[in-house]
Amino acid sequence: MTYLMAGVMLCVAIWWVARPLLGSGSLVEVESFPDVPLRVTALLADKEHLYRAIKDLEFDYHAGKVSEGDYGSMNQSLRHRAVEVIAALDKCTSGPAAEDDEIERAIAARRKGRGARIRDTGRASARKQKSCSKCGFGLSEADNFCSRCGSPESEVL
């Protein structure tokens, strides 16, 4: 009976240790990203596998386990596949790039308007200068708060 229990425990231990090696091999759990499409999750897992394979190949080459000829061909193949996976990921996640372009256009428009406002306030400040009622610090027409003491525009003269 003792040998049977020991055998069962040994089988469970071997299964527990070998489970990650026998599984799908995915480094990225599908459940961890429920809002991300399954294709993106699979591509992220492929990218991680390729990065790990490239790293392992480089380690084996520097340790002398892989010849220079094999290293060159295997490294080129892995890197080519990694580039393909990254390109596919970029196609799948093109939404944020469009948002970035929109943000950049808004920033450029705001900077353009700000530059015109600064030129306008330069002429206006020659006519009349605002100053803070609390500390007397000079302010431009565009200022809503005193930059020295922080008092709001209502207290600015």
N, C-alpha and C positions, 0 to 999 in steps of 0.2 A: 504494500500500500504506500509506503514511504517513497519507493522508487517511482511509482505511478505519479504521485503528487510532484516529485522533483522533476519528472519528465514533462508534465504539463506546465509547470512554472518555467522550465527551460524553453519550451516551445513558445510560450507567451513572451518571454524576454527577447527571444530571437525575433519574433514577429514585431515587437515594439521597436527594436533597434533597426530592423530592415524596412520598416514601413515607409519612411521618407524616401528610401532608395527605390522602392517598388511602386510608389504612387505615381501620380501624374507628373510630379516634378515641378509643379507650379510654385514659384516663390511668392506670387501675389495671390492672395485668397480672393475668390470671386465675391464672397459675402462682405469683404471689407470695403468694397466700393459699390454699394447698391445703386447709386445714381449714374454710374459710368457704364456705357454699353459693354456688352460681353466681348466684342471685338477689340475694344481698347484695352480691356483687362488682359486679354490673351496676348496682345502685342506688347504690353508692359512686361508680362511674364517672359515672353520671348526675348525681349531686350535685356532683361536681367540675366537670363540664361547665357546669352551671347557674351555679355560683359564678364560674367564669371568664367566662361570657357576661355576667353581671351586672356584673362588674368592667370588662369591655371596654366595655359599654354606658355605664357611668358615665364612663369615660375619654373615649369619643367625644362624649358630651353636653357635658362640660366643655371639650373641645377645639373645640366648635362644629360638629361633624360631623353631629349629630342634632338635629332640632328639638325643642322642648319638648313638643309634642303627641305626637310619635312616641316620645320618651323615656318619657313617662308611661305610654302603653299597653304598650310593650314591657317596661318595668321591672315593671309590675304583672303581666303575663303570666309573665315569668321567675320572679318571686318566688312567684307562686301555684304554679307547677310545682315549684319548690324545696321549698315547704312540703309538697306532696303526696309528693315523693320522701322527705323526712325522716320524714314520718308512716309511709310504707311501711317505711322502715328501722327505725323504732321497733317496728313490729309484728313484723318479722323477727327482731329482736334483743331480744325481751322476756325472755329467760332471765336476763341479768345484773340486770335490775330486780327479779326475784323473789329472786335471791340477795341483793341489797341490802336488800330488805325483811326477809329472814330475819336478816341481820346486824344491822339496826337493832333488831329484836325482842330478839335476844340481848344487845345492848348495854344496852337499856332494862332487861331482867331483871337483868343484872349490876349495873347502877347501883342498882336498887331493893334488891337483896340487900346491896350495899356500904353503902348508907345505913343499913340495919338493923344491919349489923355495926359501923358507926361509932358508932351510938347505944349498942349493947351494949358495945363496948369502952370507951366513956366511963364507964359504970358500973363495969366491971371494973377500969379503971385507977385508980379511987378506992380499990379494995381492995388491988391489988398492981401495982406498976410494974416492967416488965422493964428491964434495962439491959445494955449491952454489956460483956463482960468485958475487952475490949482497951482501949476508950476511955472507958467509963463513960457513954456517951450514953443518954438515956432513950428507951425504945421502947414501942410499943403492943403489945397481945397479938397483933394480926394481923400484925405484922412478922416476916418470916423472915430478914431480913438487917439489919445495922446500916446506917442511911442515911448515917452519917458516915464509917466506915472500911470498910464492906462485908463484915465478917466474917459467916459463916453463923450460922444459928439455934443450932446445936449449941454455939457459943461464947458465946451470949447467955445471961445469967443472968436 
